[in-house]
Amino acid sequence: MSNWNFDLGKQSNKELPEPFGYCKKFEIESSTTTQKNKKQLMEKKLWEVATGAKGQILQVVFMNFMMGSSLNIFMIFFIFQSVYSPIKSIMGVHEVFMNYEGQGINLLQYKLIYAGIQLVLVSIGMYKIYTLGLLPLSAADWIDIVPLHQQQDQVFSLAG
C-alpha cells in the first residue's frame, strides 16, 4: 500500500502554523481601515464621475472654432450633436449615479456638478448657433410679429 491516502471527511483540530508573512492582527486592523477608507474612495469615484465631462469643454470649444462661421449641412449635424448630447446627459443623470445609490453618501452635490458641466456644454453649442445667426435673439428677428402702426389722424394743408 501507499502512503498517499487522504480522508477528506476526517477533520483535524490541529492548528497549522501561520504562513510566513501572515498576521491575524493585520487582517483585523485592515478591515477597520477599509471601512473608513471605503467612504473616501467612494466620494473620490463620485467626484471623478461628476467632473468627467470637463475635458469635453475644451474639445467642444476647439471643434466650434475649427468649424468656422459658414453654414452647411455638416455644421448643422455637429451643432445638433453638441447641443443634443449634453441635454441627453442631463436627462439621464439618475442613470449615471444609479450604481452609487444607497452607499450612505449624499449624491445631490455630485449630480448638480455633473448637470452644471453639461449646461456649460449646452451653452457653448447655443453660442455657436447664435454666432451663425440661427438663434433669434435680436429685435430684427421678430420684426414680422410687431404690428404695423396705423395712422389715426390725417393732416391737410390749405395752402397750396
Backbone as CSV, one residue per row, in Angstrom:
resi,resn,N_x,N_y,N_z,CA_x,CA_y,CA_z,C_x,C_y,C_z
1,MET,0.821,-1.187,0.000,0.000,0.000,0.000,0.862,1.247,0.000
2,SER,0.228,2.324,-0.417,0.990,3.570,-0.458,0.554,4.487,0.684
3,ASN,1.365,5.458,0.928,1.075,6.430,1.988,0.250,7.607,1.480
4,TRP,-0.271,7.508,0.292,-0.969,8.623,-0.328,-2.485,8.509,-0.167
5,ASN,-2.944,8.097,0.933,-4.380,8.005,1.203,-4.822,9.247,1.969
6,PHE,-5.870,9.906,1.440,-6.399,11.096,2.099,-7.839,10.831,2.495
7,ASP,-8.191,11.202,3.710,-9.562,11.090,4.169,-10.085,12.508,4.349
8,LEU,-10.866,13.010,3.369,-11.357,14.389,3.413,-12.482,14.568,4.421
9,GLY,-13.119,13.500,4.821,-14.200,13.594,5.791,-13.679,13.755,7.201
10,LYS,-12.474,13.369,7.448,-11.886,13.461,8.780,-11.400,14.882,9.026
11,GLN,-11.892,15.458,10.078,-11.481,16.824,10.403,-10.477,16.779,11.534
12,SER,-9.479,17.538,11.372,-8.432,17.568,12.384,-8.516,18.889,13.134
13,ASN,-8.395,18.846,14.412,-8.420,20.058,15.244,-7.026,20.634,15.415
14,LYS,-6.096,20.054,14.750,-4.719,20.510,14.862,-4.568,21.847,14.136
15,GLU,-4.066,22.860,14.825,-3.866,24.171,14.203,-2.545,24.185,13.467
16,LEU,-2.602,24.689,12.272,-1.395,24.811,11.476,-0.698,26.121,11.815
17,PRO,0.578,26.163,11.690,1.274,27.441,11.942,0.933,28.436,10.836
18,GLU,0.964,29.707,11.198,0.677,30.756,10.225,1.755,30.776,9.160
19,PRO,1.363,31.027,7.912,2.372,31.114,6.854,3.290,32.311,7.072
20,PHE,4.431,32.260,6.456,5.406,33.332,6.592,4.817,34.643,6.042
21,GLY,4.836,35.692,6.837,4.338,36.989,6.413,2.871,37.235,6.721
22,TYR,2.151,36.230,7.214,0.731,36.377,7.527,0.580,36.727,8.996
23,CYS,-0.322,37.678,9.281,-0.552,38.078,10.661,-2.040,38.346,10.840
24,LYS,-2.681,37.657,11.777,-4.119,37.853,12.011,-4.416,39.264,12.492
25,LYS,-3.534,39.816,13.285,-3.732,41.159,13.813,-3.813,42.166,12.665
26,PHE,-2.992,42.007,11.657,-3.013,42.897,10.499,-4.330,42.783,9.750
27,GLU,-4.861,41.572,9.660,-6.135,41.364,8.963,-7.271,42.087,9.669
28,ILE,-7.305,42.048,10.975,-8.362,42.722,11.746,-8.232,44.232,11.608
29,GLU,-7.003,44.759,11.696,-6.792,46.198,11.572,-7.130,46.686,10.170
30,SER,-6.777,45.904,9.166,-7.023,46.348,7.797,-8.512,46.372,7.477
31,SER,-9.314,45.507,8.102,-10.750,45.532,7.840,-11.395,46.797,8.399
32,THR,-10.928,47.285,9.542,-11.487,48.519,10.088,-11.043,49.727,9.269
33,THR,-9.798,49.730,8.810,-9.356,50.855,7.998,-10.013,50.811,6.626
34,THR,-10.335,49.628,6.138,-11.021,49.509,4.855,-12.402,50.141,4.943
35,GLN,-13.087,49.923,6.049,-14.409,50.518,6.211,-14.315,52.035,6.291
36,LYS,-13.259,52.550,6.904,-13.097,54.000,6.989,-12.764,54.598,5.617
37,ASN,-11.920,53.904,4.879,-11.493,54.427,3.585,-12.504,54.191,2.475
38,LYS,-13.443,53.297,2.704,-14.425,52.987,1.667,-15.247,54.221,1.295
39,LYS,-15.640,54.992,2.306,-16.418,56.196,2.034,-15.579,57.231,1.287
40,GLN,-14.308,57.375,1.672,-13.440,58.326,0.980,-13.209,57.906,-0.472
41,LEU,-13.017,56.624,-0.696,-12.822,56.136,-2.056,-14.084,56.312,-2.893
42,MET,-15.236,56.100,-2.261,-16.498,56.269,-2.981,-16.709,57.730,-3.349
43,GLU,-16.382,58.652,-2.440,-16.512,60.072,-2.733,-15.545,60.497,-3.842
44,LYS,-14.352,59.926,-3.845,-13.388,60.230,-4.903,-13.899,59.739,-6.246
45,LYS,-14.464,58.548,-6.271,-15.011,57.999,-7.512,-16.200,58.830,-7.991
46,LEU,-17.058,59.259,-7.071,-18.192,60.114,-7.435,-17.711,61.440,-8.020
47,TRP,-16.667,61.998,-7.442,-16.126,63.253,-7.952,-15.592,63.061,-9.373
48,GLU,-14.943,61.929,-9.625,-14.437,61.654,-10.972,-15.579,61.501,-11.976
49,VAL,-16.657,60.861,-11.547,-17.803,60.695,-12.442,-18.472,62.043,-12.698
50,ALA,-18.612,62.846,-11.648,-19.302,64.136,-11.777,-18.527,65.107,-12.653
51,THR,-17.207,65.097,-12.560,-16.399,66.051,-13.315,-15.762,65.422,-14.542
52,GLY,-16.212,64.256,-14.934,-15.631,63.569,-16.082,-15.821,64.295,-17.398
53,ALA,-16.858,65.084,-17.515,-17.147,65.775,-18.782,-16.415,67.099,-18.916
54,LYS,-15.648,67.492,-17.911,-14.964,68.786,-18.012,-13.913,68.784,-19.117
55,GLY,-13.389,67.617,-19.461,-12.437,67.536,-20.560,-13.080,67.800,-21.905
56,GLN,-14.376,67.619,-21.991,-15.085,67.852,-23.242,-15.278,69.333,-23.528
57,ILE,-15.163,70.170,-22.517,-15.416,71.600,-22.711,-14.417,72.182,-23.711
58,LEU,-13.131,71.949,-23.473,-12.129,72.479,-24.397,-12.234,71.824,-25.766
59,GLN,-12.603,70.568,-25.792,-12.764,69.874,-27.067,-13.890,70.502,-27.891
60,VAL,-15.013,70.795,-27.254,-16.146,71.394,-27.958,-15.820,72.815,-28.405
61,VAL,-15.127,73.572,-27.553,-14.728,74.935,-27.928,-13.803,74.892,-29.140
62,PHE,-12.815,74.000,-29.119,-11.885,73.889,-30.241,-12.603,73.434,-31.507
63,MET,-13.515,72.483,-31.371,-14.254,71.991,-32.527,-15.111,73.102,-33.130
64,ASN,-15.770,73.891,-32.294,-16.585,75.001,-32.797,-15.720,76.058,-33.468
65,PHE,-14.529,76.286,-32.937,-13.614,77.243,-33.563,-13.180,76.752,-34.938
66,MET,-12.875,75.478,-35.031,-12.380,74.933,-36.298,-13.480,74.813,-37.349
67,MET,-14.741,74.758,-36.934,-15.836,74.652,-37.900,-16.045,75.950,-38.664
68,GLY,-15.639,77.063,-38.093,-15.775,78.338,-38.785,-17.172,78.906,-38.666
69,SER,-17.482,79.837,-39.568,-18.768,80.527,-39.492,-19.627,80.307,-40.727
70,SER,-19.226,79.418,-41.602,-20.064,79.126,-42.765,-21.122,78.106,-42.375
71,LEU,-22.250,78.200,-43.026,-23.361,77.324,-42.699,-23.501,76.258,-43.778
72,ASN,-23.372,74.997,-43.380,-23.565,73.894,-44.305,-24.184,72.723,-43.552
73,ILE,-24.463,71.647,-44.233,-25.173,70.532,-43.619,-24.334,69.851,-42.542
74,PHE,-23.009,69.777,-42.747,-22.153,69.148,-41.752,-22.107,69.973,-40.475
75,MET,-22.088,71.283,-40.636,-22.094,72.177,-39.476,-23.361,71.986,-38.658
76,ILE,-24.477,71.823,-39.332,-25.749,71.632,-38.626,-25.724,70.327,-37.836
77,PHE,-25.168,69.265,-38.422,-25.073,67.987,-37.701,-24.181,68.104,-36.467
78,PHE,-23.027,68.772,-36.617,-22.128,68.929,-35.479,-22.757,69.757,-34.368
79,ILE,-23.415,70.829,-34.744,-24.043,71.687,-33.741,-25.195,70.952,-33.049
80,PHE,-25.993,70.237,-33.826,-27.077,69.459,-33.227,-26.526,68.461,-32.218
81,GLN,-25.434,67.792,-32.569,-24.845,66.815,-31.655,-24.272,67.499,-30.419
82,SER,-23.658,68.670,-30.585,-23.070,69.357,-29.431,-24.120,69.924,-28.489
83,VAL,-25.347,70.088,-28.942,-26.428,70.540,-28.062,-27.234,69.353,-27.545
84,TYR,-27.482,68.378,-28.396,-28.331,67.244,-28.027,-27.660,66.315,-27.004
85,SER,-26.385,66.063,-27.170,-25.690,65.128,-26.288,-25.679,65.583,-24.823
86,PRO,-25.348,66.846,-24.506,-25.419,67.260,-23.101,-26.847,67.279,-22.541
87,ILE,-27.820,67.621,-23.379,-29.207,67.598,-22.896,-29.608,66.166,-22.563
88,LYS,-29.215,65.231,-23.393,-29.482,63.817,-23.133,-28.782,63.365,-21.855
89,SER,-27.570,63.859,-21.618,-26.842,63.510,-20.400,-27.507,64.097,-19.161
90,ILE,-28.046,65.299,-19.280,-28.750,65.898,-18.138,-30.002,65.098,-17.816
91,MET,-30.717,64.665,-18.851,-31.920,63.862,-18.627,-31.586,62.502,-18.006
92,GLY,-30.387,61.981,-18.249,-30.010,60.676,-17.719,-29.076,60.747,-16.530
93,VAL,-29.109,61.845,-15.786,-28.207,61.988,-14.640,-28.497,60.932,-13.568
94,HIS,-29.732,60.507,-13.457,-30.067,59.485,-12.460,-29.413,58.148,-12.818
95,GLU,-29.379,57.810,-14.097,-28.773,56.545,-14.514,-27.261,56.554,-14.321
96,VAL,-26.634,57.730,-14.442,-25.189,57.820,-14.273,-24.800,57.496,-12.829
97,PHE,-25.597,57.965,-11.879,-25.275,57.784,-10.466,-26.063,56.647,-9.812
98,MET,-26.713,55.821,-10.600,-27.533,54.750,-10.048,-26.688,53.724,-9.287
99,ASN,-25.476,53.470,-9.726,-24.626,52.479,-9.057,-24.181,52.928,-7.669
100,TYR,-24.268,54.215,-7.386,-23.784,54.751,-6.124,-24.907,55.047,-5.131
101,GLU,-26.132,54.731,-5.493,-27.277,54.947,-4.595,-27.185,53.978,-3.423
102,GLY,-27.618,54.403,-2.262,-27.672,53.539,-1.090,-26.325,53.274,-0.446
103,GLN,-25.327,54.077,-0.745,-23.998,53.894,-0.157,-23.787,54.806,1.058
104,GLY,-24.804,55.560,1.418,-24.678,56.455,2.573,-24.033,57.788,2.229
105,ILE,-23.985,58.138,0.969,-23.375,59.400,0.542,-24.446,60.232,-0.159
106,ASN,-24.492,61.520,0.178,-25.444,62.417,-0.450,-24.982,62.697,-1.882
107,LEU,-25.784,62.316,-2.848,-25.409,62.431,-4.255,-25.842,63.746,-4.891
108,LEU,-26.577,64.579,-4.161,-27.129,65.797,-4.749,-26.037,66.717,-5.292
109,GLN,-24.995,66.951,-4.502,-23.946,67.872,-4.967,-23.226,67.324,-6.192
110,TYR,-23.030,66.017,-6.255,-22.359,65.423,-7.406,-23.250,65.492,-8.649
111,LYS,-24.544,65.296,-8.461,-25.471,65.403,-9.582,-25.548,66.837,-10.099
112,LEU,-25.512,67.809,-9.181,-25.556,69.213,-9.597,-24.286,69.617,-10.346
113,ILE,-23.141,69.119,-9.891,-21.887,69.410,-10.597,-21.924,68.810,-11.992
114,TYR,-22.393,67.577,-12.100,-22.498,66.903,-13.389,-23.429,67.671,-14.322
115,ALA,-24.593,68.066,-13.809,-25.559,68.813,-14.624,-25.009,70.189,-14.992
116,GLY,-24.256,70.828,-14.095,-23.677,72.133,-14.381,-22.673,72.080,-15.520
117,ILE,-21.837,71.056,-15.525,-20.869,70.912,-16.615,-21.591,70.649,-17.929
118,GLN,-22.643,69.865,-17.877,-23.421,69.608,-19.090,-24.107,70.884,-19.582
119,LEU,-24.562,71.733,-18.657,-25.163,73.010,-19.054,-24.138,73.937,-19.703
120,VAL,-22.898,73.886,-19.243,-21.836,74.667,-19.895,-21.663,74.194,-21.335
121,LEU,-21.698,72.881,-21.547,-21.573,72.347,-22.905,-22.756,72.767,-23.777
122,VAL,-23.962,72.777,-23.211,-25.135,73.236,-23.964,-24.988,74.713,-24.314
123,SER,-24.503,75.501,-23.368,-24.373,76.938,-23.634,-23.321,77.211,-24.713
124,ILE,-22.278,76.403,-24.787,-21.291,76.570,-25.860,-21.950,76.288,-27.213
125,GLY,-22.748,75.241,-27.268,-23.459,74.936,-28.510,-24.459,76.015,-28.879
126,MET,-25.175,76.547,-27.893,-26.133,77.614,-28.169,-25.427,78.886,-28.617
127,TYR,-24.245,79.159,-28.082,-23.483,80.325,-28.522,-23.078,80.164,-29.989
128,LYS,-22.707,78.961,-30.367,-22.346,78.728,-31.769,-23.552,78.940,-32.677
129,ILE,-24.714,78.483,-32.235,-25.939,78.708,-33.006,-26.225,80.204,-33.120
130,TYR,-25.997,80.927,-32.028,-26.218,82.379,-32.038,-25.255,83.079,-32.995
131,THR,-23.966,82.682,-32.981,-22.997,83.342,-33.859,-23.262,83.047,-35.328
132,LEU,-23.911,81.934,-35.616,-24.278,81.643,-37.001,-25.541,82.380,-37.428
133,GLY,-26.232,83.008,-36.488,-27.452,83.740,-36.802,-28.690,82.864,-36.833
134,LEU,-28.610,81.673,-36.272,-29.761,80.773,-36.277,-30.617,80.887,-35.026
135,LEU,-30.129,81.587,-34.030,-30.873,81.769,-32.790,-31.459,83.175,-32.786
136,PRO,-32.779,83.304,-32.841,-33.395,84.630,-32.973,-33.437,85.381,-31.643
137,LEU,-32.425,86.216,-31.400,-32.371,86.976,-30.154,-32.434,88.486,-30.358
138,SER,-32.219,88.964,-31.552,-32.251,90.411,-31.766,-33.667,90.853,-32.141
139,ALA,-33.917,92.142,-32.035,-35.248,92.681,-32.336,-35.576,92.538,-33.818
140,ALA,-34.564,92.555,-34.653,-34.801,92.438,-36.095,-35.325,91.055,-36.475
141,ASP,-35.047,90.077,-35.668,-35.535,88.724,-35.953,-37.035,88.602,-35.728
142,TRP,-37.596,89.494,-34.943,-39.014,89.414,-34.595,-39.829,90.538,-35.226
143,ILE,-39.295,91.196,-36.224,-39.957,92.368,-36.808,-41.284,92.009,-37.476
144,ASP,-41.417,90.797,-37.967,-42.671,90.403,-38.616,-43.809,90.256,-37.613
145,ILE,-43.501,90.039,-36.364,-44.537,89.850,-35.351,-45.051,91.191,-34.826
146,VAL,-44.227,92.227,-34.888,-44.613,93.543,-34.384,-45.689,94.112,-35.305
147,PRO,-46.839,94.508,-34.751,-47.905,95.035,-35.608,-47.519,96.399,-36.184
148,LEU,-47.979,96.645,-37.379,-47.729,97.932,-38.017,-48.589,98.999,-37.355
149,HIS,-48.019,100.162,-37.224,-48.745,101.273,-36.616,-49.640,101.918,-37.674
150,GLN,-50.927,101.918,-37.413,-51.882,102.526,-38.332,-52.068,103.991,-37.937
151,GLN,-51.929,104.852,-38.895,-52.057,106.279,-38.631,-53.531,106.622,-38.442
152,GLN,-53.838,107.270,-37.326,-55.215,107.603,-36.986,-55.633,108.977,-37.548
153,ASP,-54.739,109.919,-37.485,-55.079,111.289,-37.901,-54.414,111.621,-39.238
154,GLN,-55.099,112.466,-39.999,-54.508,112.944,-41.238,-54.477,114.479,-41.184
155,VAL,-53.421,115.020,-41.626,-53.235,116.462,-41.614,-53.268,116.954,-43.062
156,PHE,-54.167,117.962,-43.328,-54.294,118.538,-44.658,-53.809,119.979,-44.612
157,SER,-53.206,120.371,-45.633,-52.740,121.742,-45.730,-53.686,122.515,-46.633
158,LEU,-54.097,123.735,-46.245,-54.976,124.546,-47.060,-54.203,125.414,-48.056
159,ALA,-52.970,125.614,-47.761,-52.166,126.421,-48.687,-51.704,125.543,-49.831
160,GLY,-51.865,126.022,-50.920,-51.371,125.267,-51.864,-51.394,125.012,-53.165
